[in-house]
Amino acid sequence: MNSRRTIYRRFKSRTILGLMAFTFLLALVPLVSLLWTLAANGAATVTPHFLTASWAPVGENGGIAHAIAGSLSLLALASVVAVPLGLANGIYLARRAPTRLAHLTRLLLDVTSGIPAIIVGVFIYTVVVRREGFSLGIGFSMVAGGLALAMIMLPIFARTSEEAIRAIPRAVEEAGLALGLPRRRVILRIILRAAVPSIFTGLFLSLARVAGEAAPLLFTAFGSNDWPASPLKPVSSLPQLLFDYARQPFDELVRQAWGAALVLVAIILLIRTATFVYLRWRYSKGASIA
Amino acid sequence: MVMTTLDLDETNLDTTSPPRRAAKLRSRPIGDRAFDLSIGACAVVPPVLILLFVIVLAYGAWPAIAEFRWHFLVSAAWEPNPDKEEYGALPFILGTLISSILALALAAPIGISVASFISEVVPPSLRGLLRFVIEILATIPSVVYGLWGVFVLAPWVMNHLAPVLSKSLGFLPFFSEPFDPRNMLCAILILTIMVLPMIVSVSLDAMRSVPISYREAALGLGATRWEMIRLAVWPSARSGFIGGCILALGRALGETMAVTMVIGNEHRISQSLFAASDTVASTIANQFAEAPSDLFTASLIELALLLFLITLGVNLIARLIVRRVAIGGAD
């Protein structure tokens, strides 16, 4: 039974499985290194003062509060645009009888999620920021940055909403219709309400994704050293502050960049981990996952 | 224009035959029809957006397109001198292609191997967790990779990897002088790390959708676990592997911030991977805000248009191969 050939085949199998395990560990090396350097370089910088103080000239111990506030306002603005539109798209795509437009829209939403963020920035610059040509001519502003983020958020949120709505059992919909409710009421009052937990999960995932984007903000929100004041003024954000400071020759600013990176990654990982745990918990309770 | 799209949409909404449709429309509450119309109008937004992208970028790039025509694609000049402005995209296009393709060549085998490990070797109860750990790599923002790349990866490449490579493979032009502190090799490595989770996710989905009976059949015939993976699982998951790799290619082509921070931003074509260079995306990120002239801006927008069309095509192909990929990474 245990011929030499069998022994060889088993040996080969074990070796290759071992190699696979090795590649997995190899993939973890950059992750561990990155999280380690983030913690090592950022921990000392992140103090209550750092989180609550605004920008100050080099040497005067400034903070990143203005960038945190800027990021939050940009994300809020992006959500205001992307959430209604994404929900509407989700409802349309989850229809029981998909139209040709639904297939096209779904495909193009997926394709849109692959468009480089920097190009979204150039696009928004050309139609919103620029003062001449075929443009709204608003200038560098929070509005422009929020729109750019909304365009990146839309495909992710729309597709997760679609899955969330699709997961509601058909019987629920039919029960509503059988009671004589108009279809829009069934969708808005029954299906959407039942899908709310999954929709929020999708919202948080898409916010976590968008919160780290700097590329679309470079020529839209532009960055600023002040607190966000007006939707029509340039505004700072965590990823962009990080990018700007990392290129500065001052040690203090580089240290602040590490601090901002730590804050940013902590927020994003917190959201991701919370949704992961939440989805597992729901899954273990037998609910469908979106 | 809005009205016509709405009309079009209404005809699309209903697939029933004309007489029945008329009856149905009469019986449906007006509120429902308004609701369907507005939802349908929103569904037109993504296709219209893509179209707008092409129009707007082409419009913005027009001065450069009219001035340089196809020379833009093959010229290596980048001359903002106001007396004789001349712009060519060749170094950036080459930089983008080289960095993305080499990153993919590194990430594809590792990614498929990692996915196979998670899907076929690890106990099922650990699968979700290990997948989540790999997907953390995808949630780290690009700028944070850039920061890490500048202060950890680039020095490591300079002090440890470069001497080894140039000593052992220095006879190849790719590993010759000059040694820049930030260079193409750093960009390739950082792209490899960044696209890896995408390849793992899509490959994992593809392998999990292979029926369990295939595996049982292979094992029942006396295959070892490796033979089962190679003969029963991989062939059925192949389209997923290919789709994942093409998606990753699209991601690598357009990746901006991290690459901008580690590639060195030198406008030149060099055979050496240790030379600082530039990509299309990093050039836009670096120079767009400080464009000295309108023609310069138009040239950068033309770069954006080029990149847009390429990534659009790459993503279309990938999505048609991988029809069912959940985005957002919800497990």
Interface residues (C-beta under 8 A of the other chain):
Chain A: R9 R10 K12 S13 I16 L17 L19 M20 A21 T23 F24 L26 A27 L28 P30 L31 S33 L34 T37 L38 N41 L85 A88 N89 I91 Y92 L93 A97 T99 R100 L101 A102 L104 T105 L107 L108 L109 D110 V111 T112 S113 G114 I115 P116 A117 I118 I119 V122 F123 Y125 T126 V127 G133 F134 M151 L154 P155 I156 A158 R159 T160 E163 P182 R183 R184 I187 T201 G202 L205 S206 A208 R209 A211 G212 E213 A214 A215 L218 F219 F222 P239 Q240 L242 F243 A246 R247 V254 A257 W258 A261 L264 V265 I268 L269 R272 T275 F276 L279 R280 I289 A290
Chain B: D9 N12 L13 T15 R28 P29 G31 D32 F35 D36 S38 I39 G40 C42 A43 V44 V45 P46 P47 L49 I50 L52 F53 V56 L57 Y59 G60 I110 S113 V114 S116 F117 I118 V121 G128 L130 F132 V133 I134 E135 I136 L137 T139 I140 P141 S142 V143 V144 Y145 G146 L147 W148 V150 F151 V152 I193 L196 V200 T224 R225 W226 E227 L247 G250 R251 L253 G254 E255 T256 M257 M261 A281 I284 A285 F288 A289 L300 I301 A304 L307 F308 T311 L312 V314 N315 L316 A318 R319 L320 V325 A326 I327 G328 G329 A330 D331
